[in-house]
Amino acid sequence: MTTLTLSPAPLTPAEEAACDHAERLARAFADLTDLLPPGTVLRRDEPMARRTTLRVGGPADLLVEPAGEAGAAVVLQVARLHGLPVFRLGRGSNLLVRDGGIRGVVLSLLHPGLSGVRVEGERLHCGAGAPLRQVANAARDAGLTGLEFLEGIPGSVGGALRMNAGAMGGWIFDRVETVRYLTPFGEVREVPGAEAGAVYRGCPLFPANVALGAVLRGEPAAGEQIAARMQASNQKRWTSQPRQPSAGCTFKNPAPDRPAGRLLDSLGLKGTRVGGAMISDVHANFFVNTGPASARDVLDLIDLARGRVREACGIELEPEVEIVGED
Ligand code: EPU
């Protein structure tokens, strides 16, 4: 683990505890400026609406985009030292940030240094920030099947690991040979995918740890077959899912044979609006931003939909989208 030399001199734990939030942020900002190499993105009050596919959400106190694993470890250590919470951000495609934004440090993993995809034989070495589409394309170009379903998921590898993202009958942990992550202390660990304990839309390693990447495995197949599968998946998506800004599916399916989208649709909720948020008229489990939505609009729409399903069917829908931040 890296030993940090901080500037100005670190406070004693008692002094640190007495600091208010603004002071801790200022100290963390100064330390990160000193410790991270030039080229690192480091910003105060970064609007999260710019960094989420739903396009809502208030500012992050501090946003850091380190250029590699060592930098990411430094961010965790500095945040820990100053008692600041860390939220890790991928492509923001499954995220609803409240209008008050996120207190503490947002660790973005989108820097090219953490977003690579390298193919070696049947294995793809993927950084956490790599877009899933890029992984699917790299597998196709290398003549590897099994990853076509990632083609149209708007997220990153890191987000997909955290959520065990799936579509079109596959989910990512079926393909994970090893997963690499940072502990809250900034230590790098790697475990076999089979030992990560992934379940439907979740993996217990996260969010306590920060995903750094994974080795995915494909199987050799004919190029035309892979391209045809990707095209079929793409076709299904474009005909069954909306194109407006959204965070993907809002709720988990309460049971494999009871998709949330069908339930909401059967209650006539397509097209229902609160402010600028609307239940998509293409797929009822997608809540879209029609332009001027606030996070509050989306949250109120979520409450309305849950209430209707509870009343009509006695089912408590559980959000699939991650809801974070302050009102
Ligand atoms: N349906 C309706 N009305 C709707 C939407 C769906 O009747 O408004 C019906 C469909 O006709 C179909 C069934 O509900 O018979 C299931 O719909 P779909 O095939 O779209 O799958 P889903 O269960 O709604 C899941 C994942 C999606 C993923 C798709 C495609 C969850 C919560 N959702 O959706 O993932 O893209 O399968 O494989 O597991 C996401 O994770 O954000 C997400 C969108």
Boltz pocket constraint, residues with backbone or C-beta under 6 A from the ligand:
constraints:
  - pocket:
      binder: B
      contacts: [[A, 166], [A, 167], [A, 168], [A, 169], [A, 240], [A, 247], [A, 248], [A, 249], [A, 250], [A, 251], [A, 252], [A, 253], [A, 259], [A, 260], [A, 261], [A, 262], [A, 265], [A, 280], [A, 282], [A, 283], [A, 284], [A, 285], [A, 320]]
      max_distance: 6.0
